[in-house]
Amino acid sequence: MENNITTISREELEELREAFSKIDIDNSGYVSDYELQDLFKEASLPLPGYKVREIVEKIIAVTDSNKDGRINFEEFVSIIQELKSKDVSKSFRKSINKKQGITAIGGTSAISSEGTQHSYSEEEKVAFVNWINKALQDDPDCKHLLPMNPSDASLFKSLADGILLCKMINFSQPDTIDERAINKKKLTPFTISENLNLALNSASAIGCTVVNIGSQDLQEGKPHLVLGLLWQIIKVGLFADIEISRNEALIALLNEGEELDQLMKLSPEELLLRWVNYHLANAGWQKISNFSQDIKDSRAYYHLLNQIAPKGDDPDELPIKIDFSGFHDKNDLRRAEYMLQQADKLGCRQFVTPADVVAGNPKLNLAFVANLFNTYPALNKPDNSSYDLNLLEGESKEERTFRNWMNSLGVSPYVNHLYSDLSDALIIFQLYDMTRVPVDWNHVNKPPYPLLGCNMKKIENCNYAVELGKTKAKFSLVGIAGHDLNEGNPTLTLALVWQLMRRYTLNVLSDLGEGEKVNDEIIIKWVNQTLAKANKKTSITSFKDKSISSSLPVLDLIDAIAPKAVRPEMVKREDLSHQDKLNNAKYAISVARKIGARIYALPDDLVEVKPKMVMTVFACLMGRGLNRIK
């Protein structure tokens, strides 16, 4: 890094870091090639189009030193330096702050003592405040915070005690956090910090990327980090049911001659686009291909609202008539306002203002459409029973846990479907990188793949992924070949993914133990010694120990590591029914997250004593215990 920045001043470096963080919207620490292309476009650099393409290609070809198709900040700085960074960084700066609705906040950073600016989108803040106000309006624990004023900075202050964030996570993914673990009364700086840890580790467990956010950032209400996290949490909730196994009526969106498994590979964004176009086709209106440029005139939205509005066919519903009188208004803003008045009739005037529609804000328009879908999908499941019902089973809890783990680490692209999204092994290679398995990125085929031989390129990647697992990572991959990954063989794919997650977990422990290799025996020994030292009666013989189903060894271990974190009255110790065990497990996992353990396991994993996930719980707690000693 030092060699890359010798001729860049601190001020310029801070400007470049700011530009980088604007396009790195998921806070993963990386940007992809298409995001760079967008940034150069946005920067309106005094360069012809071909030159911009050359720059992007050069960044990928030359500066992407580890050849993973993604750019980290150091790689970004070195290419900007070569392009005479002063002019370029100024253009970046202007272009980013020129965007409508950007608010700049002055402050200082570790890099620049002269002060810097963090910017955030005013539109997003307004949209998220209104959504939270509506979502939590009846929650008695939030009465002291709501409603927030969308026109001031109250959002950032209101999130500072962690309660709202925990509540929003449960709103998006019910039962993620045990309410009993949230500190709600007589808050102190310590109990606030616990709430924020609980929120961050729970957000991670539902697949949000939180690698660059700490509880201190949330307490200080850093706007760009708060909004980035909130968007991820809100999106999890909006997209939860845009999935065929959860909503079989989506089968109606099958195209002529298309197989169901093809439809099931689509992301929620792609399904939403197809849903809109399905209704636009029925209205005789032209298709759209995005939620930005194509919806700016509001006319597609008018037709969509008209198609999905209740017609009164069902005796339980009253018809809602969509008024088209504003459709021909010559003013885009006025037309958008009239359209939103119609959306309001459906109770769906959320996320966008007329200005957001006319500006084509892709994030907020996507949220607006997702909310419309969730409220009035207006789809009928086809009566055709020729579909393979096994395809509609949906993902198992284990598969979801693995997927959330990957996404929380910031892999790109986002993993929506565990098997089909791993079919070219690019996600596997990123996970190898993160678990310190050396990947030769020159050996990896990257998209876009050629039309002819596309799958061959993916299989070559999968073969290389299996080879790396066997030779470099020393994984047990008996009977697994590249085509198994490519075809999404569940058992064999999960065998590889589990060993990656295990390696990741043990790496964290090795780092805390200054490089000492850690295995199951060492973890079990540490757990039992820690329990004995704290005079606890529980102990475990293995990760299959039936006593774990009560969660008492986990709760006792938490109490040994962080006395007073567990409230004894919340734990049932004798004559445990299945529900009692589940309640103990929910509480144990939430309290573990609250004391800083990033646990991905689910309560069912403890109750059913799933040894793999049980191992990760104890390993994470061991990590916290060692950290506290340090």
Secondary structure, DSSP 8 states (H G I E B T S, - for coil): -GGGGTTS-HHHHHHHHHHHHHH-TT-SSEEEHHHHHHHHHHHT-SS-HHHHHHHHHHIIIII-TT-SSEEEHHHHHHHHHHT-HHHHHHHHHHHHHHSTTEEEEEE--SS-TT-EEEEEEHHHHHHHHHHHHHHTTT-GGGTTT-S--TTSSHHHHHGGGSHHHHHHHHHHSTTSS-GGGS--SS--HHHHHHHHHHHHHHHHHTT---TT--HHHHHTT-HHHHHHHHHHHHHHHHHTT-STTT-GGGGGG--TT--HHHHTTS-HHHHHHHHHHHHHHHTT----S-SSGGGTTSHHHHHHHHHHS--S-STTS-------TTTT-S-HHHHHHHHHHHHHHTT---S--HHHHHHT-HHHHHHHHHHHHHH-------S---S-GGGGG---HHHHHHHHHHHHTT-SS--SSTTGGGTTSHHHHHHHHHTT----GGGS--SS--STTHHHHHHHHHHHHHHHHHHTS----TT--HHHHHHT-HHHHHHHHHHHHHHHHHHHHHHHTTT----HHHHHHHHHHHHHHTT-S---SSTT-GGGGG-HHHHHHHHHHSTTSS-GGG---SS--HHHHHHHHHHHHHHHHHTT------HHHHHTT-HHHHHHHHHHHHHHHHHHH-
